Amino acid sequence: MSGENAERQFVDTNVWVYAHDTSAGERHARAKALITELWQSGNGCLSVQVLQDFYVTVTQKVRKPLSPETAARIIEYLSNWRVHTPDARDVLAAINIQQRYGISFWDAMIIRSAEALDCRVIWSEDLNPGQYYGEVKVVNPFSCGNTKGS
C-alpha cells in the first residue's frame, strides 16, 4: 500500500469538475474522495491546461455554474498542488504523443504534463481507461471498483 501511495497521480479536468458539481451524484462523491486522498498524501498533480479547462467548464458548462469568484478561489487552492506549466518543448512532445497514439492534441498535452510531473497514473474518464501511454496508465475513477491507481 505504501508504494502505491508514493506515486504521483495526475487528475484530469473532468474529475475536478465532478468534485465541485454537487448535482453529479455518485461521481461527485467519488471525485471528492479521490481528491481528498491525493491532497492528504501529497501525491496529486495537475497542469495549467486543467486549471483553464476547469474554470471554463464550472463557470459555463455545468448545470449549476459557479460564479467566477468562486471558481477563482478554487483555482487558488489548486495552485498548492504540483502544477505543470508547459513550454514549447512540451508542446512538441505532445505532438509526438498525438501522432504515436492517434489521440487529440489536448489529450496528448494532458499525458505530456503527467509525464513531466513523473506521474504513473492519470485519473480521467475522457482517456481510454486501462491504457498505458508510455509509463503512464489511465484509470477511470468512476468505473466500478476503481479507488486506487493500480
C-alpha positions as CSV (number, residue, x, y, z in Angstrom):
1,M,0.0,0.0,0.0
2,S,2.7,2.5,0.9
3,G,4.4,2.0,-2.6
4,E,1.1,2.8,-4.2
5,N,0.7,6.0,-2.1
6,A,4.2,7.2,-3.0
7,E,3.2,7.5,-6.7
8,R,2.4,10.9,-8.1
9,Q,-1.0,10.9,-9.7
10,F,-2.4,13.4,-12.3
11,V,-6.0,14.5,-12.1
12,D,-7.8,15.4,-15.3
13,T,-10.3,18.2,-15.6
14,N,-13.4,16.0,-15.6
15,V,-12.6,14.7,-12.1
16,W,-12.1,18.2,-10.7
17,V,-15.4,19.3,-12.3
18,Y,-17.3,16.4,-10.7
19,A,-15.7,17.1,-7.4
20,H,-17.2,20.6,-7.4
21,D,-20.5,19.8,-9.2
22,T,-22.9,18.9,-6.4
23,S,-25.5,17.8,-9.0
24,A,-23.2,15.0,-10.2
25,G,-24.4,12.4,-7.6
26,E,-22.1,9.4,-7.2
27,R,-19.5,10.9,-9.5
28,H,-19.3,13.9,-7.2
29,A,-18.8,11.7,-4.1
30,R,-16.1,9.6,-5.8
31,A,-14.2,12.5,-7.3
32,K,-14.3,14.4,-4.0
33,A,-13.0,11.3,-2.1
34,L,-10.2,10.8,-4.6
35,I,-9.1,14.4,-4.5
36,T,-9.2,14.4,-0.7
37,E,-7.0,11.3,-0.6
38,L,-4.5,12.8,-3.1
39,W,-4.4,16.0,-1.1
40,Q,-3.7,14.2,2.1
41,S,-1.0,12.0,0.6
42,G,0.6,15.0,-1.2
43,N,0.7,13.0,-4.5
44,G,-1.8,14.9,-6.6
45,C,-0.8,16.7,-9.7
46,L,-2.4,18.8,-12.5
47,S,-1.5,21.3,-15.2
48,V,-2.2,24.8,-16.2
49,Q,-4.4,23.3,-19.0
50,V,-6.5,21.6,-16.4
51,L,-6.9,24.8,-14.4
52,Q,-8.0,26.7,-17.6
53,D,-10.4,24.0,-18.7
54,F,-11.8,23.7,-15.1
55,Y,-12.6,27.4,-15.0
56,V,-14.4,27.5,-18.3
57,T,-16.4,24.3,-17.5
58,V,-17.5,25.1,-14.0
59,T,-18.5,28.7,-14.8
60,Q,-20.2,28.0,-18.2
61,K,-20.9,24.3,-19.0
62,V,-22.3,22.6,-15.8
63,R,-26.0,22.5,-14.8
64,K,-25.3,24.7,-11.8
65,P,-22.4,27.0,-12.8
66,L,-20.1,28.5,-10.2
67,S,-19.5,32.2,-10.0
68,P,-16.2,33.4,-11.5
69,E,-15.1,34.5,-8.0
70,T,-15.9,31.0,-6.5
71,A,-14.0,29.3,-9.4
72,A,-11.1,31.6,-8.9
73,R,-10.9,30.7,-5.2
74,I,-10.9,27.0,-6.1
75,I,-8.1,27.6,-8.6
76,E,-6.1,29.5,-6.0
77,Y,-6.4,26.4,-3.7
78,L,-5.4,24.1,-6.6
79,S,-2.3,26.1,-7.1
80,N,-1.0,24.5,-4.0
81,W,-0.8,21.1,-5.8
82,R,2.0,20.2,-8.2
83,V,1.1,22.2,-11.3
84,H,2.8,21.6,-14.6
85,T,3.3,24.7,-16.8
86,P,4.1,23.5,-20.3
87,D,6.7,25.1,-22.5
88,A,7.4,24.8,-26.2
89,R,9.3,21.5,-25.7
90,D,6.2,20.1,-24.0
91,V,4.1,21.1,-27.0
92,L,6.5,19.3,-29.3
93,A,6.5,16.2,-27.1
94,A,2.6,16.3,-27.1
95,I,2.6,16.4,-30.9
96,N,4.7,13.3,-30.9
97,I,2.3,11.6,-28.4
98,Q,-0.7,12.7,-30.5
99,Q,0.9,11.1,-33.6
100,R,2.0,8.0,-31.9
101,Y,-1.3,7.1,-30.2
102,G,-3.8,8.8,-32.6
103,I,-5.4,10.9,-29.9
104,S,-6.4,14.5,-29.7
105,F,-3.7,17.1,-29.2
106,W,-5.3,18.3,-25.9
107,D,-5.3,14.7,-24.6
108,A,-1.7,14.4,-25.6
109,M,-0.9,17.6,-23.6
110,I,-2.5,16.0,-20.5
111,I,-0.3,12.9,-21.0
112,R,2.8,15.1,-21.5
113,S,2.0,17.1,-18.3
114,A,1.6,13.8,-16.4
115,E,5.0,12.6,-17.7
116,A,6.7,15.9,-16.9
117,L,5.5,15.6,-13.3
118,D,6.6,11.9,-13.0
119,C,3.1,10.7,-12.6
120,R,2.3,7.0,-13.2
121,V,-1.4,7.4,-13.2
122,I,-3.9,9.8,-14.9
123,W,-7.3,9.8,-13.3
124,S,-9.7,10.6,-16.2
125,E,-12.9,9.4,-17.7
126,D,-12.0,11.0,-21.1
127,L,-9.0,9.0,-22.0
128,N,-9.0,5.2,-22.7
129,P,-9.2,3.5,-19.2
130,G,-6.5,0.9,-18.6
131,Q,-4.4,2.1,-21.5
132,Y,-0.7,2.9,-21.0
133,Y,0.8,5.9,-22.7
134,G,4.4,5.2,-22.2
135,E,4.8,4.8,-18.4
136,V,1.5,6.5,-17.6
137,K,-1.7,4.5,-17.1
138,V,-5.2,5.9,-17.4
139,V,-7.6,5.0,-14.7
140,N,-11.3,5.9,-14.7
141,P,-12.3,6.8,-11.1
142,F,-15.9,6.2,-11.9
143,S,-15.6,2.6,-13.0
144,C,-16.8,0.1,-10.5
145,G,-14.0,-0.9,-8.1
146,N,-11.6,1.9,-9.1
147,T,-10.5,3.5,-6.0
148,K,-6.7,3.2,-6.4
149,G,-4.4,3.8,-9.3
150,S,-3.2,0.2,-9.7
